[in-house]
Amino acid sequence: MPELPEVETVCRGLHKALIGARIVKAETHRPDLRTPLPKNLAARLKGRRVLDIRRRAKYILIDLDKNETLLLHLGMSGRMVISHDDRKPDKHDHLVFHFSNGVSRSRGCDRRAGAEQSRDIYVRFNDPRRFGMCDLVPTKDLPQHKLLRHLGVEPLEAGLTPEFLASKFKDKKTPVKAALLDQRLVVGVGNIYACESLFYAGINPKRLAGKCTKEQIARLVPAIRKVLKAAIKAGGSSLRNYVQADGELGYFQHHFAVYDRAGKRCPVCIGEPGQTGGIKRIPQGGRSSFYCPVEQKYKAPLPL
């Protein structure tokens, strides 16, 4: 599933292309994704202008005129891809948005100032597994939307502090890795970036959240930000179906320290794989956790 860096990358790509653009036509090629599409969605979107594009957790928010917001989630395999050709929709292009007056490009043969030409833009929501979703919501009601009202703090905003995280971890008897995946505490981190953040903070993913020391939490907060910012800069991690809005692949997967590197030497471990056993993979909560047993020593007893 795309995590925060992937969704942020898509939002930035859409923002660059669509601010000020108007929806000429919207096409819905099925009545539902994970949930039913809003009634008369295509007709309700026609003629609407894009005012802003932003992210909340792993949700894409497209603010439109008339005080409504298009809320989208990519699900497991969804992607939004921008193009300038009106081709026949692919099998899994469940939503197609036709915009005008968005991106402007200078004609190659005319470099005079102001000689820019508007280009039609097509944004396709492609989702083979149909775990994505779409809703059209009054903008003022977004904070209380059933999918958003329970969400925790944004990890790249000022609200995530060591003091905040310590208060949420206090007496928590779940592993710290599970706590990072709890969207009610911190949003958008996801499995990949939780593994990477715990590595840079030097915390074993099996440690109970409530047993994390102040020093560990003080390292964890900047580690989360470091990992997420690096992933966004790299365009996210292209695993399975994810691509950026312009169709390009992300490449942060080439910089993983521990994720999906079981048996290999971690970037800072001074031991050889034959001595340390290399990076370990363990199941946690139905997902795989990766960590270095040397750099992420577990100093508290495991629960029985």
URTA-V271346 format. One record per helix or strand of 2 or more residues. SS is the DSSP state (hx for helix, st for strand). FROM is the first residue (numbers start at 1). LEN is the number of residues. If there is no record, write none. Layout:
BEGIN
SS:FROM:LEN  SS:FROM:LEN
END
This chain:
BEGIN
hx:4:15  st:22:7  hx:41:5  st:49:8  st:59:6  st:68:6  st:79:5  st:93:8  st:104:3  st:116:3  st:121:6  st:133:6  hx:139:6  st:153:2  hx:162:8  hx:176:6  st:186:2  hx:190:12  hx:209:3  hx:214:20  hx:252:4  hx:273:4  st:279:6  st:287:6
END
